[in-house]
């Protein structure tokens, strides 16, 4: 029994040790952030003016490439007839981190708000190098282009830089 426990502890510490350098909050110059958590989950946030978006999911590392897989949080929308009886249920994106049953009025309010889940999609693949996360384009190359920031017209690269603790 003790040998099994020792092997399990060594395996868990090896798996989490390899990820420690990646864990943290990364921010871009374009009001976008990705938080890589110790439990292999992430949260991606984006905002511009009065608009915002958030997305959660899981992340894994292979060599220095980070793969993000989105996990959408769904609410159950109850659709009722004129007699106020539920005629069917439908799944819709949740407005918060807790799935629940909602009514039409709650769903309508969440749709007209300027923020919500997965409105701005997170990158799927990132390359980690020296505390920076670089987007990987569809052709497999790093995205090293510079884009003008809206307010200043100054150009910045699109990578995410890790925040110091």
C-alpha positions, 0 to 999 in steps of 0.5 A: 500500500505504501509503495502505491501511495509513493508512486501516486504522490510522485506522479502527481508532483511530476505532472504539476511541477512541469506546469508551474512555470506556465501558471499565472495571469497573462495580459495583452496590450489590447485589454485581453487576459488569460489566467492559467490556473494550477488545476489546468483550467483557464479563464480568458477575459476581453473588454473594450469600452462597454463590451466584454467577454469571458470564457472558461476551459481547460489547458494542457501543455505539450513541450512549450505549446499550450492548448486551450479547450473551451468549456461552455457553461450552459443554462436551461431556458424554460420555454412556456406557452400562453398557459404558463406551462413549460412546453420545452427546455433549451440550452443557452449560454450562461451569463455567469459561472453557475449553470441554472434554470432560467426564464425568458426574461432573464435570457432576453436581458442577458442577450441585450447586455454588452458582456457575456460568455464567449463573445470574443473567442480565446486563442486555441493554441499558444506558444510559451517563451520567456513568460510570454504567450504567442498566438499560433496562426493556422499555418503553424507560424507564430503571430508576430505582427504589430497592431495599432492600439485604438486610443494611442495609434501606437503599434504593439505585438499581439502576445500576452505578457505574464504579470509579475507577482 
